[in-house]
């Protein structure tokens, strides 16, 4: 298949924005603030930052190197480097597809709230508003379809014409809107209490659960173990400075996560709500906050538009992973691949959407279908994918070839190359393995 048929990034800026957009999604704006809220605030943040420095940059660079060398989808890139190891990439493809199936449900909720704030349809009792919506059979599915169609339309236009172009539009707006919300939040009365909770670590609150949550958040937030960076890396030209790109992607993602915390937690504390609300923080607690603000509907609309942009850039990357596999390995054309996957995703997303309504029964290890998929991907598939990535780079892929790929055959100066290789080979696998054992209840 020619480069023109497969697609390539039009510019390094476009690639960084697209890859950052993949990382900057609901993991930052929805999950990070509530994880910080229920895991001790600053204690969680400090562990998260340590994992980003130790693991995040290293694994982004590793996945990107595999993708650029293989020039194919996640499965084929691994298989190109070592026969029989394509299954590691396939695990990432399956993981990203499962994540996208329930991600679509949340994307639909975001569109619903965007419409509600735009049309002034939010009710005073935000708990009833949210629960009555997600427990209904048809309305959440309608919004799910809207989100799926938008995602598919972007991916259908290809790498440069669709994904890159959309990222160049959405990402700058995302930063602008987020900063607006942060400024409003930190200037509220008593906001400093929330700022201290978020940024001032209480080391006594660091537990095994906090560490586990922080590691899972790093994987989810940075799109690690999902074959996304392998796929996006496969569209890179040979002269790209992957070391610099990996650092910028990790930095932008972490910056946005911290901004998201500053956008949400000071406002939550300012109005006396609990930061430990969990996943409902965005859909129940924040609307209460906006309700009490001057021009609350305006800020609510801006916030959920920001979240929609973030969710779309991530959903696009999740879908592209499977599209690339069907195009490269199964020889689908892009249009056929997108349509086929969209239909399958819709079918898989239905039980997740109905998990809060007629399928609310906890039939999977005490969880409903939606929660079970989240547990499966966050606690098992993502760490397992990261562990296998480290083993592959550290023990399977020839060391000289790894060094040549990462440094562009010696043209890029990577001062920490030996340290990076040591971390990938010895330190990171041990950390991930211990956390994996903890997450499945062995430790």
Secondary structure, DSSP 8 states (H G I E B T S, - for coil): --HHHH---S-HHHHHHHHHHHHSSHIIIIIIHHHHHHTTTHHHHHHHHHHIIIIIHHHHHHHHHHHHHH-S-HHHHHHHHSTT-HHHHHHHHHHHHHHHHHHHHHHHHHHHHHHHHHTT---S-HHHHHHHHHTSSSHHHHHHHHHHHHHHHHHHT-IIIIIIHHHHHHHHHHHHHHHHHHHHHHTSTTHHHHHHHHHS--GGG--HHHHHHHHHHHHHHTTTTSSHHHHHHTT--TT--HHHHHHHHHHHHHHHHHHHHHHHHHHHHHTT--GGGGGGGTTTHHHHHHHTSTTHHHHHHHHHHHHHHHHHHHHHHHHHHHHHHHHHTS---HHHHHHHHHHHHHHHHHHHHGGGTTT----BTTB-HHHHHHHIIIIIIHHHHHHHHHHIIIIIS-HHHHHHHHTTTTTS--TTHHHHHHIIIIIHHHHHHHHHHHHTT--
